[in-house]
């Protein structure tokens, strides 16, 4: 029979001493950090896109209207230029 630990380190200890709630909490935390990283990446990409000149926009196949649409899209929504 697996022993569970109910002290202040419950859910932190590896192996059979950890609680089932530890796995769910860890997954939620990992999901939250992944979401925050995605939003940070989008913010960085938008900041870079905002600095593009007309030639650079043309090089990546975007119009100025595409850029405005992408920059006005909230971070929680992945922006896709209209085609």
C-alpha positions, -999 to +999 in steps of 0.1 A: +000+000+000+014+034-010+019+058+019+007+094+015+023+124+033-001+149+048+024+173+062+035+207+049+053+191+020+023+172+007+023+172-030+059+183-032+075+149-025+082+127-056+070+091-059+045+073-038+046+099-010+031+126-033-007+132-035-028+129-066-036+166-063+001+174-069-001+162-105-032+183-113-018+214-097+015+209-115-003+206-148-024+237-142+007+256-132+026+244-163-004+254-185-005+288-170+032+294-175+029+282-211+001+306-217+020+335-202+051+326-224+028+326-255+014+360-246+049+374-240+061+360-273+032+376-291+039+409-274+075+407-285+065+399-321+040+428-322+067+452-310+090+440-337+063+442-363+055+478-353+091+488-362+089+473-397+092+498-426+073+494-459+101+473-475+103+449-445+065+445-446+066+437-483+094+411-476+072+392-452+041+396-474+021+419-453+004+452-461+001+481-437-036+472-431-024+437-422+000+451-397-027+474-381-050+444-378-023+422-361-013+450-338-049+456-327-055+419-319-055+412-282-026+390-269-049+362-259-061+358-295-036+346-321-035+372-349-038+360-385-037+386-413-068+387-436-063+372-470 
